Structure formats: C-alpha cells, structure tokens
C-alpha cells in the first residue's frame, strides 16, 4: 500500500491520448466502432434488450398454443405466414423451433452477452480505476463478433424451412442429421455458425475482463478492496474462458458429422427404414461436452447478477455488506464446483448409479455457497435503513427467486427424484426461477442503478416500481403452477396435451400460466418506454445520486474516453463503509483517506494513516525529481 504507483504519469498521458481521440473522432469511431468501454457496454445493452423482446415474444406465442389449445390463432398469420396451419394452429415443427430459439436467445444472447457484456464492460474499468479495458480493440471486436452472430441467428428465423428446432441443447441425432426434420437443415447450420461466432465474442471479452482486473487496478485498489461486482465479473470471465471452448469443440464435431460424414455422435441410425452408414459414435458424448459448458453457463448467467445485487443491497440498506470475505469465498467455491456437477443433467442417460451418487453429492454441496449468499443478503437487509428504489426492489426480487428456485434444485440434484421429474415442467419452473428470472432481475436492477452514470439522467421511479410489481407477480404466476403440474408428470416440449385425459385437469392452470406470461411481457414495455424516454427527457442526475462509495461515482457526470479528467483517484478503503459509527455522513467513498475520518476510524485504520503520509511524501519526492 505504501508503494509508489509508477504508472500514474503514464496513465495521465494515456488519458490525454484518449481525449484527443474522442474529440477528433467521427461518428463511426465514437459511437459505432468505438473502443470506449462505456460505449461498447451500451451497444451490448441495446442489442441484449432487442433480443429479450424477441425471445420473450416467442415464449408468449408458444404459450398461446399451450394455454388455449382450442383457440383459433389465425390472427397471427400476417406475422407468422405459413407457420400457422389452415386450422389456425401453430405448425408443430415451428412450435419446436420457437422453443429452441427462445432458449438459445435468452440464455446466450440476453443473459450472457446482454448481462456480462453490458456490466462487465461498463463497471470493471470504472470500479477498479482504469482508463479503459486492457485492450480496447479486442473489446470492440468482442461486440462486433456478437453482433455478427446476432445477425446470422436473426436471419435463420426467416428461413422457409424454419430456424433450428432440436431444442436449445441441440442434442443429436436431430441436430446431426440435416434430413431429420425441417429445422435440422439450414436453420441448424446457421445456429452452429452463429454460436461459434458468439463463443469467439465471449472469449475475447472474458480474456479482456480478467486481464483488466488483474493488471489495471488503480493505486490502493488491492483485491481485498474490490467491490463484489468486480469479484463476480472476474470469476464469471474465468468460468467462460475455461468452459466455452468445450462447447466450441462440441459444435465443431457436430458440423463434421453434419457435413463431412464423420460419426462422432451417430451410430445405428435408420431413416424411413434405411440404415445410415454412420457407426461408432455416441450422442451421449455430445451431452457430456454440452453440459460441461451448460452447467457452468448457469453460473456465467447468475454470478454477475449476484454481484450487481450485492452492490445495490449494500448501498440501499445503508449498511456494509455482511460477510464480505464469505461472499468472495462463496463465489470462488461456486466457480470451482460449477465444473464438477454437469452430469446431474444426465441422470436418465443410463449413467452408472455410483457415478450418479457422486454427482448428486457434488450438486448438493454447491447449494452451500449459494445458501451463504442468501443468508448474507438477508442479514445485510436486517435492520438496515432500506431505500426502496426500483433497483433495490429488483435486487430483493432476485434474492426471492434465487431462494425459491434454488430449493427446487435440491430435488432435481437427487438422482432418484430427478428420474421421475426429468423433462417435466418441474424442471422448466426450476431453472426459469433460479437462473432465468433471477438473472433477468439482476440485469434490470443494474440498469436502474447505473442508468445515471450511463446516460447522465434518472429513470422515472414510479414507472420503475410499477414495472417491478407487475413483473414480480407475473413471474411467480407463470412458474409456481409449473412445479405442481410437473410433479404430476406434465411433460415439457409437448406441442399438445389435449389427447391425454390425465392432463386435461390442468387446462385451467395452463391458461393461467399463459395469461401471466402475456402480462409479464407487457410489463416490459413500461420499462422500455421509461428507458428510452429517460435517455432524452429524464431528470438530470447528480454526480452521486445513490450516495455510493465506489469509484465510478467520482467521474464527471458525462465521463469521456479515459473516465477521469486528471489523475485516477487513489483508493484508501473498502467499498462498504456505510453508516459507520462516528462518521459525519452515512457513506465514506473509497477515495477518502483515513486521515480525514479520525472520528470514525477503527484502531487498525488509524495505523494506516502513517502509511498514507509516507505514500504522499514519496509522491512529492518523485514529483521534484521529474
């Protein structure tokens, strides 16, 4: 801590270069092919919001089929064309395509790229005290690979044969045989190309995030002073860099099987009574490769939201986060365990029961660090001076979803129970609560909280609260009934259930779920209006509207490329000094030295004042030498 920051002068010059570039650039270099992390974050956010609307609309369309199986959906023909049958029903293969594309879009394009791409990009340099990412060019490439991937995936929706329709997990042989069904043809090829480009984007971003956190922290920003947001983004990037290449390999082998006659995943296949020449492959191999990414992907999706929630709950409870070290330890423990639980998705593949018991044990163990986080959130809220901003409401909503959805994960992590519940709506309800809805709420909370720093204006608080309550109630109305019908055996991915007398008793519940899905999607247009209107007409934000401690609030209202106009501030303390006994205010920013807060210092903090003085003297001496 008492060492001189030898990079400080270089940082100032680096900042000058950025300002020069920003001032003399044109529209294309400043806003389209920008290397400014803040602009790139907004590009990820806008693209992610576009995909969220597409994916949400798809879910409502297939819920119309499930909730109102006897209804005439001919009014959708102007939008869906030939995918609506003459009887006014959704075409069966297009239904599978909708389910496939909904899952792909929401998991990868919204909750991975939209969430991590936005907030890792925006917050890492601002909260660690860096001018920008380690490589602005790689950062720009990361977005444009994602954009190209998005264009290809979006194009596949309009193919005459339909987009990919083998489920978002694209299990072979449906995905490996172009002739298997209409969605296995060009739509599946474009899906694989788009995902390959998406993985390149994720790897470029992840390497950048890791490098920036390790190498570009400002003076005084030790690892023990990092906000929990940065810890979450850091470990998320590590998970992505280690697991996404495995999915890339799986997709590459699938392309070989589809186009080059190999048999990595195919064996003993018959189509229309004719035997295919493929021998020796195993579709189970694909499942192992897919879920080796697939389960870490759950934490790639949820960890950034948990980090965002940690920051928002501490700020709006006006209390230090409870158990900072335990929170960091739980993120580390989750990161490690996420790589050794993948086969709990495969209990029904004929797995050796002993191996199943190992994965059951590991799966139940991963509930421990998750429970630590829930406990610490609740303890932070306990007796806090809570300010119910829209961001705080969505963060508390995340805690609720993470708890209720996580409890059902204990059921599914038990191999004996999972065999009964596998591929029922119980599974759909579980992962939509614990991963989908919880992560989505974290993303929305982050937008409400950092909107003033992104755009210099405030979002409307009343509209934010209306958005929260409709969405929160709507999500529970959608997914709570699914647990019940799932336990009763209601299968997922079925286009129609009316031929099963057993399931006719759930018609009313299916109708309720579909109506709630329509309501929940409608509420997102309140957010969309609030977002767009506030960018241009929202109330001007103050420099630090939430009275928060982290570094991003020390930048100007509209930070230019380089973030700080002079030297980067020095950090003296951790980011959670809220409501500290004896302090003049209920927050002390990280940039305030202990020598300025003698009335609230703890004994060991008074000892640090001497180091501060030595540091300042060293800087003065260095300045005279120059």
C-alpha positions in Angstrom: 0.0 0.0 0.0 2.9 2.3 0.7 4.4 1.7 -2.7 4.6 4.4 -5.4 2.3 4.0 -8.4 4.9 4.1 -11.2 2.1 4.1 -13.8 0.4 7.3 -12.7 2.1 9.6 -15.1 1.7 7.2 -18.0 -2.0 7.0 -17.1 -2.3 10.8 -17.4 -0.7 10.7 -20.8 -2.9 7.8 -21.8 -5.9 9.8 -20.8 -4.8 12.7 -22.9 -4.4 10.4 -25.9 -8.0 9.1 -25.3 -9.4 12.6 -25.1 -7.6 13.6 -28.3 -9.0 10.5 -30.0 -12.5 11.2 -28.7 -12.5 14.9 -29.6 -11.2 14.4 -33.1 -13.0 11.2 -34.0 -16.1 11.0 -36.1 -19.5 9.4 -35.6 -18.2 6.0 -36.7 -15.2 5.9 -34.4 -17.0 7.4 -31.4 -20.3 5.6 -31.5 -20.2 2.6 -33.9 -16.6 1.2 -33.9 -15.8 2.8 -30.6 -13.1 1.4 -28.3 -14.5 3.2 -25.3 -15.7 0.5 -22.8 -18.8 2.7 -21.9 -20.0 2.9 -25.5 -19.4 -0.8 -26.1 -21.4 -1.6 -22.9 -24.3 0.4 -24.2 -24.1 -1.5 -27.5 -24.3 -4.8 -25.7 -27.2 -3.5 -23.6 -29.3 -2.2 -26.6 -28.6 -5.5 -28.5 -29.5 -7.6 -25.5 -32.7 -5.6 -25.0 -33.7 -6.2 -28.6 -33.1 -10.0 -28.2 -35.0 -10.0 -24.9 -38.1 -8.7 -26.7 -37.7 -11.3 -29.5 -37.2 -14.2 -27.1 -40.0 -13.0 -24.8 -42.4 -12.7 -27.7 -41.5 -16.2 -28.9 -42.4 -17.6 -25.4 -45.8 -15.8 -25.5 -46.5 -17.3 -28.9 -45.9 -20.9 -27.9 -47.7 -20.3 -24.5 -50.8 -19.3 -26.6 -50.7 -22.7 -28.1 -50.3 -24.4 -24.7 -52.8 -22.3 -22.7 -55.5 -22.0 -25.3 -55.2 -25.2 -27.4 -58.7 -24.9 -28.9 -58.3 -21.2 -29.9 -58.0 -20.1 -33.5 -54.6 -18.4 -33.9 -55.3 -17.4 -37.5 -54.9 -13.7 -36.5 -51.1 -14.5 -36.2 -50.9 -15.4 -39.9 -49.9 -11.9 -41.0 -46.8 -12.3 -38.7 -46.0 -16.0 -39.0 -47.3 -16.7 -42.5 -47.3 -20.4 -43.4 -46.3 -21.5 -39.9 -50.0 -21.1 -38.9 -51.9 -24.1 -40.2 -55.2 -23.8 -42.1 -56.9 -24.9 -38.9 -55.5 -21.8 -37.1 -52.9 -23.7 -35.1 -49.1 -23.2 -34.8 -47.3 -25.7 -37.0 -45.9 -28.5 -34.9 -42.3 -28.1 -36.2 -42.4 -24.3 -35.8 -43.5 -24.8 -32.2 -40.3 -26.8 -31.6 -38.3 -24.1 -33.4 -39.9 -21.4 -31.1 -38.9 -23.4 -28.0 -35.4 -23.9 -29.4 -34.8 -20.2 -30.3 -36.4 -18.9 -27.1 -33.9 -20.9 -25.0 -30.9 -20.0 -27.2 -31.7 -16.3 -27.3 -32.5 -15.9 -23.6 -29.6 -18.0 -22.2 -26.8 -16.8 -24.5 -27.8 -13.6 -26.3 -29.6 -11.9 -23.4 -28.3 -13.3 -20.1 -24.7 -13.9 -21.2 -23.9 -11.3 -23.7 -26.5 -8.8 -22.7 -25.7 -9.1 -19.0 -22.0 -9.6 -18.8 -21.3 -7.7 -22.0 -23.0 -4.6 -20.5 -22.0 -4.6 -16.9 -18.5 -6.2 -17.1 -17.6 -3.7 -19.8 -19.2 -0.7 -18.1 -18.1 -1.3 -14.5 -14.8 -3.1 -14.5 -12.7 -0.1 -15.6 -14.8 2.4 -13.6 -14.7 0.4 -10.4 -11.1 -0.8 -10.5 -9.9 2.7 -11.5 -8.7 2.1 -15.1 -8.8 4.4 -18.1 -10.4 1.6 -20.2 -10.1 -2.1 -20.8 -6.7 -3.7 -21.2 -7.4 -3.9 -25.0 -9.9 -1.5 -26.4 -9.6 -3.1 -29.8 -10.3 -6.6 -28.5 -13.3 -5.2 -26.7 -14.6 -3.7 -29.9 -14.1 -7.0 -31.7 -16.0 -8.8 -28.9 -19.1 -6.7 -29.6 -18.9 -7.0 -33.3 -18.5 -10.7 -33.3 -21.6 -10.8 -31.1 -23.4 -8.5 -33.5 -22.5 -10.7 -36.5 -23.6 -13.7 -34.5 -26.9 -11.9 -33.8 -27.4 -11.1 -37.5 -26.9 -14.7 -38.5 -29.2 -16.1 -35.7 -31.9 -13.5 -36.5 -31.7 -14.3 -40.3 -32.3 -18.0 -39.5 -35.7 -17.1 -38.1 -37.0 -16.2 -41.6 -35.8 -19.3 -43.5 -38.6 -21.1 -45.4 -37.6 -24.3 -43.6 -37.5 -22.6 -40.3 -34.8 -22.0 -37.7 -33.1 -24.7 -35.6 -35.7 -26.9 -33.9 -33.8 -29.5 -32.0 -34.1 -27.9 -28.6 -31.7 -25.2 -27.2 -29.4 -28.1 -26.2 -29.3 -29.3 -29.8 -28.9 -33.0 -29.0 -28.0 -35.3 -31.8 -29.3 -37.1 -33.8 -31.9 -34.4 -34.5 -29.2 -31.8 -34.8 -26.7 -34.0 -36.6 -28.9 -35.2 -39.5 -29.9 -32.4 -41.9 -32.7 -34.7 -43.2 -34.2 -35.4 -39.7 -36.8 -32.6 -39.8 -37.1 -29.2 -41.5 -35.4 -27.3 -38.7 -32.4 -29.7 -38.9 -31.4 -28.2 -42.2 -30.1 -24.8 -43.0 -31.6 -23.4 -39.8 -29.4 -25.7 -37.7 -26.3 -24.8 -39.8 -26.8 -21.1 -39.2 -27.4 -21.8 -35.5 -24.0 -23.5 -35.3 -22.2 -20.8 -37.2 -23.9 -18.1 -35.0 -22.9 -19.9 -31.8 -19.3 -20.3 -33.0 -19.1 -16.5 -33.5 -20.8 -16.0 -30.2 -18.2 -18.1 -28.4 -15.3 -16.1 -30.0 -17.0 -12.9 -28.8 -17.3 -14.3 -25.2 -13.7 -15.5 -25.2 -12.4 -12.1 -26.4 -14.4 -10.3 -23.7 -13.5 -12.8 -20.9 -9.8 -12.5 -21.5 -10.1 -8.8 -21.5 -12.0 -8.7 -18.2 -9.6 -11.0 -16.5 -6.5 -9.0 -17.7 -8.1 -5.7 -16.7 -8.9 -6.8 -13.2 -5.5 -8.3 -12.5 -3.3 -5.7 -14.1 -5.1 -2.3 -14.3 -6.3 -1.6 -10.8 -5.6 1.9 -9.6 -3.2 2.7 -6.7 -4.5 1.3 -3.4 -7.1 -0.9 -5.1 -6.0 -4.2 -3.6 -8.0 -7.4 -4.2 -9.5 -7.0 -0.7 -10.9 -3.6 -1.6 -12.6 -4.7 -4.8 -16.4 -4.3 -4.9 -18.3 -7.6 -5.0 -19.5 -6.7 -8.5 -15.9 -7.0 -9.8 -15.3 -10.3 -8.0 -18.4 -11.7 -9.6 -17.4 -10.4 -13.1 -13.9 -11.7 -12.6 -14.9 -15.3 -11.7 -17.6 -15.3 -14.4 -15.0 -14.5 -17.0 -12.7 -17.3 -15.7 -15.6 -19.8 -16.0 -16.4 -18.6 -19.5 -12.8 -18.8 -20.7 -12.5 -22.4 -19.4 -15.8 -23.8 -20.5 -16.9 -22.1 -23.7 -14.1 -23.7 -25.8 -15.6 -27.1 -24.9 -18.9 -26.1 -26.4 -17.0 -24.8 -29.4 -15.4 -28.2 -29.8 -18.8 -29.9 -29.5 -20.3 -27.7 -32.2 -17.3 -28.3 -34.4 -17.6 -32.1 -34.2 -21.3 -31.7 -34.9 -20.5 -29.7 -38.0 -18.2 -32.5 -39.1 -21.0 -35.1 -38.5 -23.5 -33.0 -40.5 -21.2 -32.1 -43.4 -18.2 -34.4 -43.7 -19.6 -37.8 -43.0 -17.9 -38.4 -39.6 -19.6 -40.3 -36.8 -18.7 -38.7 -33.5 -22.3 -38.6 -32.3 -24.0 -41.0 -34.7 -24.4 -44.8 -34.8 -27.1 -47.3 -35.9 -29.4 -44.7 -37.3 -32.4 -45.6 -39.5 -34.5 -43.1 -41.5 -37.6 -44.4 -43.3 -36.3 -47.9 -42.8 -33.0 -47.2 -44.5 -29.8 -47.7 -42.4 -27.3 -44.8 -42.5 -23.6 -45.8 -42.8 -22.6 -44.0 -39.5 -21.2 -46.3 -36.9 -19.3 -46.0 -33.6 -20.5 -42.6 -32.4 -22.4 -41.7 -29.3 -25.0 -39.0 -28.7 -24.1 -39.2 -25.0 -20.7 -37.8 -25.8 -22.3 -34.7 -27.1 -24.3 -34.4 -23.9 -21.1 -34.6 -21.8 -19.5 -31.9 -23.9 -22.6 -29.6 -24.0 -23.2 -29.8 -20.2 -19.6 -29.3 -19.4 -20.3 -25.8 -20.7 -24.1 -25.9 -19.9 -23.8 -26.1 -16.2 -21.0 -23.5 -15.8 -23.2 -21.4 -18.1 -25.8 -21.3 -15.3 -23.2 -19.5 -13.1 -22.0 -17.4 -16.0 -25.6 -16.1 -16.1 -26.3 -15.8 -12.4 -22.9 -14.7 -10.8 -22.9 -11.2 -12.5 -26.5 -10.6 -11.2 -25.4 -11.7 -7.7 -22.5 -9.2 -7.9 -24.8 -6.4 -9.0 -27.3 -7.3 -6.3 -24.5 -7.2 -3.6 -23.6 -3.7 -4.5 -27.2 -2.5 -4.7 -28.4 -4.1 -1.5 -25.5 -2.7 0.5 -25.9 0.8 -1.0 -29.7 0.9 -0.4 -29.6 -0.7 3.0 -27.0 1.9 4.1 -25.1 -0.9 5.7 -21.8 -2.7 4.9 -22.4 -6.0 3.1 -22.5 -8.7 5.7 -19.6 -11.2 5.4 -17.5 -9.7 2.6 -14.9 -12.5 2.7 -17.6 -15.2 2.9 -19.2 -13.6 -0.2 -15.9 -13.7 -2.1 -15.3 -17.2 -0.9 -18.7 -18.4 -1.9 -18.2 -17.1 -5.5 -14.8 -18.9 -5.6 -16.3 -22.1 -4.3 -19.2 -21.9 -6.8 -16.7 -21.3 -9.6 -14.8 -24.5 -8.7 -17.8 -26.7 -8.1 -19.6 -25.5 -11.3 -17.1 -27.6 -13.3 -17.8 -30.9 -11.5 -21.6 -31.2 -11.4 -22.5 -31.2 -15.1 -23.8 -34.8 -15.2 -26.7 -34.1 -13.0 -28.4 -33.1 -16.3 -27.8 -36.7 -17.5 -29.2 -39.0 -14.7 -31.6 -40.6 -17.2 -28.9 -41.5 -19.8 -28.1 -44.9 -18.3 -25.4 -43.5 -16.1 -23.7 -45.8 -13.6 -25.7 -45.4 -10.3 -22.4 -45.0 -8.3 -21.3 -42.2 -10.6 -24.8 -40.7 -10.2 -24.4 -40.7 -6.5 -21.1 -38.8 -6.8 -22.7 -36.1 -9.0 -25.7 -36.0 -6.5 -23.3 -35.3 -3.6 -21.4 -32.6 -5.5 -24.6 -31.0 -6.6 -26.0 -30.8 -3.1 -22.6 -29.4 -1.9 -22.9 -26.5 -4.3 -26.1 -25.4 -2.5 -23.9 -24.4 0.5 -22.1 -21.4 -1.1 -25.4 -20.4 -2.6 -27.1 -20.5 0.8 -24.2 -18.4 2.2 -25.1 -15.7 -0.3 -28.8 -15.8 0.6 -28.0 -15.6 4.3 -25.7 -12.7 3.8 -28.2 -10.7 1.7 -30.9 -11.2 4.3 -28.5 -10.2 7.1 -27.5 -7.1 5.2 -31.1 -6.1 4.8 -31.8 -6.9 8.5 -32.4 -3.6 10.4 -31.0 -1.6 7.6 -32.2 1.9 6.6 -33.7 0.5 3.4 -34.4 2.8 0.5 -36.8 1.1 -1.9 -35.6 2.3 -5.3 -36.6 0.3 -8.3 -33.1 -1.2 -8.4 -33.4 -2.3 -4.7 -36.8 -3.9 -5.4 -35.5 -5.9 -8.3 -32.5 -6.9 -6.2 -34.7 -8.2 -3.4 -36.8 -9.9 -6.1 -33.6 -11.7 -7.3 -33.0 -13.0 -3.8 -36.6 -14.3 -3.6 -36.3 -16.1 -7.0 -32.8 -17.4 -6.2 -34.1 -18.9 -2.9 -37.4 -20.4 -4.2 -35.8 -21.7 -7.4 -32.7 -22.9 -5.6 -34.7 -25.1 -3.2 -36.3 -27.0 -6.1 -32.7 -27.6 -7.4 -32.2 -29.8 -4.3 -35.0 -32.1 -5.6 -33.5 -32.3 -9.1 -30.0 -32.8 -7.8 -31.1 -36.0 -6.2 -30.8 -38.7 -8.9 -33.6 -40.9 -7.5 -36.1 -37.9 -7.6 -34.7 -36.5 -10.9 -35.5 -39.7 -12.7 -39.2 -39.0 -12.0 -39.1 -35.3 -12.6 -36.7 -35.1 -15.6 -38.2 -33.5 -18.7 -41.3 -32.4 -16.8 -42.4 -28.8 -16.2 -40.9 -29.0 -12.7 -37.5 -28.6 -14.4 -38.8 -25.7 -16.5 -40.0 -24.0 -13.4 -36.8 -24.6 -11.5 -34.3 -23.2 -14.0 -36.6 -20.3 -15.1 -36.7 -19.1 -11.5 -33.2 -19.7 -10.3 -31.4 -18.9 -13.5 -33.7 -17.1 -15.9 -35.8 -14.8 -13.8 -33.2 -14.2 -11.1 -30.6 -13.2 -13.6 -33.0 -11.0 -15.5 -34.0 -9.2 -12.4 -30.3 -8.6 -11.6 -29.8 -7.2 -15.1 -32.8 -4.9 -14.8 -31.6 -3.8 -11.3 -28.3 -2.9 -12.8 -29.9 -0.8 -15.5 -31.9 1.2 -13.0 -29.0 1.7 -10.6 -26.3 2.7 -13.1 -28.5 4.4 -15.6 -27.5 7.9 -14.2 -23.8 7.0 -14.9 -24.6 5.6 -18.3 -26.7 8.5 -19.6 -26.5 11.3 -17.0 -30.2 11.2 -16.3 -32.6 9.4 -13.9 -35.2 6.9 -14.8 -38.8 7.5 -13.6 -39.1 5.9 -10.2 -42.9 5.4 -10.2 -42.8 3.6 -13.6 -39.9 1.5 -12.2 -41.9 0.4 -9.2 -45.0 -0.4 -11.4 -42.7 -2.4 -13.7 -41.3 -4.3 -10.7 -44.6 -5.3 -9.1 -46.2 -6.5 -12.4 -43.1 -8.4 -13.4 -42.5 -9.9 -9.9 -46.1 -11.1 -9.5 -46.3 -12.2 -13.2 -43.1 -14.4 -12.9 -44.4 -16.2 -9.9 -47.8 -16.7 -11.6 -46.0 -18.2 -14.6 -43.6 -20.6 -12.8 -45.2 -21.6 -9.5 -48.0 -23.6 -11.1 -45.5 -25.3 -13.3 -44.0 -27.0 -10.2 -47.4 -28.6 -9.5 -48.2 -29.8 -13.0 -44.5 -31.0 -13.3 -44.8 -33.2 -10.2 -48.0 -34.6 -11.7 -45.9 -35.7 -14.8 -46.8 -32.9 -17.3 -44.0 -33.2 -19.9 -42.1 -30.3 -21.4 -41.7 -29.7 -25.1 -45.1 -31.2 -25.9 -46.9 -29.3 -28.6 -50.3 -30.5 -27.5 -51.5 -32.3 -24.3 -55.3 -32.5 -25.1 -55.0 -36.1 -26.2 -54.0 -37.1 -22.7 -57.0 -37.4 -20.4 -54.8 -37.2 -17.3 -53.6 -33.7 -18.3 -57.0 -32.2 -19.1 -57.4 -31.4 -15.4 -54.6 -28.9 -15.8 -56.2 -26.9 -18.5 -57.1 -24.0 -16.2 -53.5 -23.9 -14.8 -52.1 -23.8 -18.3 -54.4 -21.0 -19.2 -53.3 -19.0 -16.0 -49.6 -19.6 -16.9 -50.2 -18.3 -20.4 -52.2 -15.2 -19.3 -49.5 -14.4 -16.7 -46.8 -14.7 -19.4 -48.6 -12.2 -21.6 -49.0 -9.9 -18.6 -45.3 -10.2 -17.7 -44.1 -9.5 -21.3 -46.5 -6.5 -21.5 -44.9 -5.0 -18.3 -41.5 -4.9 -20.1 -42.9 -2.2 -22.4 -43.3 0.0 -19.4 -39.5 -0.4 -18.8 -38.7 0.1 -22.5 -40.7 3.4 -22.5 -39.1 4.5 -19.3 -35.6 3.6 -20.6 -36.0 5.5 -24.0 -37.9 8.5 -22.6 -35.4 8.9 -19.7 -32.4 9.0 -22.0 -33.7 12.1 -23.7 -36.1 13.7 -21.2 -35.3 12.2 -17.8 -34.3 14.4 -14.8 -30.7 15.3 -14.8 -28.7 13.1 -12.4 -26.4 14.4 -9.8 -22.8 13.2 -9.6 -23.6 10.5 -7.0 -27.4 10.1 -6.8 -27.3 7.0 -4.6 -24.6 8.2 -2.2 -22.5 5.2 -3.1 -18.8 4.6 -2.2 -17.4 3.0 -5.3 -15.1 4.8 -7.8 -17.4 5.2 -10.8 -19.3 7.9 -8.9 -16.1 10.0 -8.7 -16.1 10.5 -12.5 -17.8 13.5 -14.2 -21.5 13.2 -15.0 -20.6 12.5 -18.6 -17.2 10.8 -18.5 -15.2 11.0 -21.7 -13.0 8.3 -23.1 -10.4 7.9 -20.3 -13.0 8.3 -17.5 -11.2 10.8 -15.2 -10.1 14.2 -16.4 -6.9 14.2 -14.3 -5.1 11.6 -12.4 -7.0 8.4 -11.4 -8.1 8.7 -7.8 -6.3 6.7 -5.2 -8.2 4.1 -3.1 -7.8 4.0 0.7 -10.6 1.8 2.0 -13.0 -1.0 1.1 -16.2 -0.1 -0.7 -18.8 -0.7 2.0 -18.2 1.9 4.7 -21.9 2.7 5.1 -23.4 4.1 8.3 -20.1 3.8 10.1 -20.4 4.8 13.8 -19.0 8.3 14.4 -18.9 9.2 10.7 -20.3 12.6 9.6 -22.3 11.1 6.8 -23.7 7.6 6.3 -21.3 6.8 3.5 -17.5 7.2 3.1 -16.2 6.9 -0.5 -13.2 4.7 -1.3 -11.2 7.8 -2.2 -11.4 9.4 1.3 -8.2 8.8 3.3 -8.3 7.6 6.9 -6.6 10.8 7.9 -9.8 12.7 7.0 -12.1 10.5 9.1 -10.4 10.2 12.5 -13.8 10.3 14.3 -14.9 7.0 12.7 -11.6 5.1 12.3 -11.1 1.7 13.8 -7.8 1.2 15.7 -6.1 -0.7 12.8 -7.3 2.1 10.4 -5.5 4.7 12.5 -2.4 2.7 11.9 -2.8 3.1 8.2 -2.6 6.9 8.4 1.2 6.8 8.8 1.4 4.7 5.6 -0.8 7.3 3.8 1.6 10.1 4.8 4.6 8.1 3.7 2.9 7.5 0.4 2.2 11.2 -0.1 5.8 12.1 0.8 7.1 9.6 -1.8 4.9 11.1 -4.5 6.1 14.7 -3.6 9.8 13.5 -3.8 9.1 11.7 -7.1 7.5 14.9 -8.5 10.5 17.0 -7.6 12.8 14.5 -9.3 10.8 14.9 -12.5 
